[in-house]
Amino acid sequence: MTQNRDMSAEKAPKAANLPLLDIFLCAPRGFCAGVDRAIQIVELALATYGAPVYVRHEIVHNKFVVEGLKAKGAIFVEELDEVPDTQQPVIFSAHGVPKSVPANASARNFFYLDATCPLVSKVHKEAMLHDKRGHEIILIGHAGHPEVIGTMGQLADNVVNLIETVEDVATFQPKDPDNLAWITQTTLSLDDTADIIMALKERFPAIKGPNKDDICYATTNRQEAVKYVAPKADVMIVVGAPNSSNSKRLREVGERAGCRQSLLLQRASEINWDALGDIQSVAITAGASAPEILVEEVIEAFSQRYQVKVELVVTAKEDITFNIPRQLREAAIEAGVLTPLVKAIPSQ
């Protein structure tokens, strides 16, 4: 565990009578490689093919990001039947989609690009492999979440069994208790998932799991950072959207780690200053789909009311990147948007 002082982020006191406040800034936080890739795909498609570009579902769960892409010419829809007949790109979100979606897109002769996070695609492949081997599949996840819908939609209806809680494990009735396999949504709480997996293994000792945990590296790293800093702070602030699974789990982790107030906020404007009370320290992180500019906005808001000292708390290093689809990359090179040595453009 390492800690570094982020001296550049410290704000000069605006008045000597402002109260002191320590800010523990989690690292890593914010965009993960899958989110960054998905946003780059939309931006690069706009730069290469021009507007509009159609995106099925929010590309990532963050209103600020979505509104920014709308301003550049992206049109967001919930279903493909909202897309007119077009030669413009149609993009699938980072959460993944059921197999019926690309099949429908092909039937309508759409040019589509799949921005599914490669770590979600890994879970899709696991589900199909278990099905091929004849295993009955359990998916640990949250009903109605786009990723869960996409994963269950890789196979025929009623093939994948959804388990949300330990209580669900107790009531689940498999066809063959000795022929089960489990997979998980990538953005779950590590602790909750561990409890469910333990319950599954206790009830079904022969159950098979993935070779490597399905919960993604970014979810794991951000939750571990929160566990480390939350007990040190009076308030834990998670910058993220209310429909973002990984952001909601971060807030829950902060609460369980012992922070008396653990809050999920989209913007600094949502801070209820009166409700914070008398505080001396705040910990801040951001969900995997929240841009850094929103974190800076929250720090600036505190700096208007406190003499803040920001400490960067580093609990892990991340250097993972994912390539954008080759078809898009080659088209961008041909259009002069990218050079052959560049694989992606930075997110704006």
N, C-alpha and C positions, 0 to 999 in steps of 0.2 A: 504494500500500500504506500503510495507516495503522495506528497502534498507540495504544491508549488505556489508561490505568491504571484498573483496576477497583478503586478504593480501598475501596468498600463490601464487596467480597468478601474483603478481606484479614482474616485471622484473627489475633487477639491471641495472642502466644506464651504457652503454658501453663506453660512452664518455661524458664529461661534456657539450660539445657543441651541443649534440643532442637536437632537439626541444622537448618540453613536449607534451604529448598526454594523454588525459583521454579516457579510454575505458569503456563504459557502456555495461556490459555483461548480456543479458536477461536471466531470469530464470522464467518459464521453457523455454527450447529450445530443439531442436534435437528430438531424437527418442521418439515416443509415444508408448503406450502399444501394439497397433495393429501391428506396424512395428517391434517392438522387438519380438513379438510372431512369426511373419512370418519368420524372419531371424532365430530364434531358431528352427523353424520347419525344415528348410533346413539343418541347421547344425546338428540337432539331427538325421535326416533321413540319412545323410552321415555317421555319427558315428555309427548308428545302422545297416544300410543295405549296407554300402560301396558305393563307386562311381561306375558308375555315378548315379546321381539323376537328373531327368528332371524337369525343371520348365517352366511352360507356362507363358510367358511374364516376364518382370523384376519383381522379387519378391517384390521389392519396387523401387521407382524411384530415384536411386542414383547409378551412375556409379562406384564409389569407392566400394560400398557394393557388387554390382553385380560382379565386377572383383575379389574381394576377395573370393566370393563363387565359382566362376569359377575355381580359383586356388586350391580349396579344392575338386573339382570334380563335381560341378553342371554344367549342360548343359542347356542353356536357349534357348527356342524356342518361336515363336510367335503363332503357331497353333499346334494342336495335330498331324496333318498329318506329321509333321517333326520328330515325335518320332517313332523310330523303334519298332517292336514288342518286348516287354520286360517285365520282372517280377520286374524290379526296380521301385521305387516310382516315380510317376508323381505328381507334386505339382502345385496347382493353386495359383496365386499371391494374395497379400493382398487386391487388388482392387476389387476382386470379378469377377465372370464369369457368362455369360448367362447359363440358364438351359441346353442348347444344349451341353455344354462342358462336364459336368459330364456324360450326357447321351452317348455322343460319347466315352468317356473314358470307360464306362461300356461295351459298345458294343464291344470294342477292348480288353476287359478283363484286362484293366490296373488296377494296385494297385495305387489309387490316394489319395492324402491328400489335404484337402482344407485349405489354409492359409488365406482365406478371413477374414478381420478384423471383429470382432463381431459387431461393430457399423455399418459397411456396411451391414452385414447380417440383422441387425435390420431394415434397410430401405427396403431391399428385402421383409421382412415379412410384412411390412406396405403396400407395393405395392400390394402384393397378397391378403391381407385382404381387402383393398379398392376395388380390383377387385371382390372379392367374394361378397362384399356388393353391387355391381353394380354401384360403383362410377366411373366416368370418371377421369382418373389420369393425373395430371400435375407433371412433374419432372423438378425442377429447377436445371440446371447444364450446363456443357460445352460439346457441341457435340464432339464426337470422343474420349473423355476421357475414359479409361478402366472401371472406376467405373460406368460411365453413361451407357456404352454399357452393362455392367453386370446387372445393375438394370433394364434397359429396356428389357433385355433378360430374365427376370423372367416370363414375360407374352408374349402372342402372339404378332405378328407384328402389329404395328399401334395401340396398346392398350394404351401405355404410350405416352403422348404428351410432348415434350421437350420445355421448355421455358428458354431462355438464358438472356434476357434483359427485362427491363420495356417496351420497344417498342414492344417486342413480345406479351406482355400481351394485348396491345391495339388492335392487329390484330388477336388474337386467337379467333376462332369461335367454341365453344363447342357444343356438341349435345344437352345438357340440362344444361343451366347455373345454375340451382338449384341443380345439382347432381355432384358437382366437389370435388376433394380432391387433396391436394398438398403434395409432398415429396421433399427432396433436396439431392443433392450430399453432401457428408460429409466435403469436403475440400474447401468450397466456402468462399468468403469474407463476413463477417458478415453484413457489411453495404450495400453492393450490394444486398444481399439476402433479407435484411429487406425492401429495397425499392421495390423489386419485389413482396414480400409477401403483402406489403401495397397496391400495385397496384392491385393485385389479389383480395384482400378483398374489395377494393373500387368498383371494377367492378362486382365482384361476391360475394355479402355479405353472401351467404349461404355456401361458400366453406369451406371444412373441412381440418384441418391440423393435424400433429402428436401430440400425447399427450406430447411429449418432443421433443425439437428441434433436427433436424437430423444432423446439423453441429456438429462435434465431439468436445469433451471437449478439446482435444489437439489443434485443430485448433483455437478454441475460446481463449484459454489461451495464445497461442503464438501471436495471433493478438492483444490482449489486452496489452501484454507486449511491443510490438512494438509501439502501440499508446502512451504508457507512456514515452518511452525513445526517440523516434524519434525526438520530438521537442527540446530535449536537445543537440542533436548531429549535427555536421557539415555533417557527412556521416553516412548512415545506410547501413550495410552490412548484407545480408541474405545469409548464406551458404546453398546451395541447388542446385538441378539439374534444368535445363531449362524446362524439361518435367514434373516437379513436380508441381501439381496444388497448393498445400498448400504453397509451397515456393514462387511461383509467386504471390500469394495473399499477402504474407508477404511483398514482395517488394512494391507492390501497396499500402498497408496500410502505410508503412513508408513514401512513397511519399506524400500521402494524409494528413498524420499527420504533415507535414510541414518541413521535412528534405530536404535540397536542393539537396542532392544526395542520392538516394536509389538504391542500387546495388544488383543484384543476381549473386553470384559467386559460381562456383563448388569447386575451389581450390585457395589457396593463390597466385599461379602462375598467376592467371587471373587478379590480381589487377593492374590497370593502375595508377602507382604512379604519373605520370605527371598530369593526369586528376584530381587527388584528390585536387590539389592546396594547398593553405595555410589552414591547418586544425588544430584545437586544441582538437577536440573530435570526437570519433567514437562510434557508437552503433553496437553491433554484436548480431545476433541471428542465428538460424539454423532451416531449415524446418524439418518436422517430420520424414523424411527418411534420414537425414544427420547425420553421426556419429560424436561424440565429437572430435575425433582425427583431423577432418578437421577444427573445430573451433580453436583448439589449434594451428594448423598450421598457421591460419590467425593471431592470436595474436602474435605468434613468428615472423612472417614476419614484423609486425609493430614494434616489439621490436628491430629489427635490424636497424630501421631507426629513432626511437623516444625513449625518456625516457617515458615509458608507466606506467600508474597507472590504474589498473583494478578494477572497482567497480561492484560487482555482484548486479543486481537489481532484487529483487524477487517480483513478482506480484501475484503468485499463487503457491500452493503446489500440487503436483501430486503423488498419491500413487496407481493408478489403474494398475492392472495386469490382463492378460488373460491367461487361461490355454491352453496348447497345446492339440491337439486332443488325446482322451483317447487311441485310437488304437495305435498311435505312442508311447505314454508314456508307455503303457504296453509292447510293443515290446522292447523298450529301456531298461526297467527294466529286462526283460527276457534275453536280450543280455548282461547285466551287465554294460550298459552305464550309467544308472541312478540307484539310490537306491530308494526303495519304498517311502521314505519320500521326494524325490525331484521331483518337477513337471516339471522343465525346466532347461536348461543349460544356463549359461550367454552367451550373444553374444560376439564374439571375435573381 
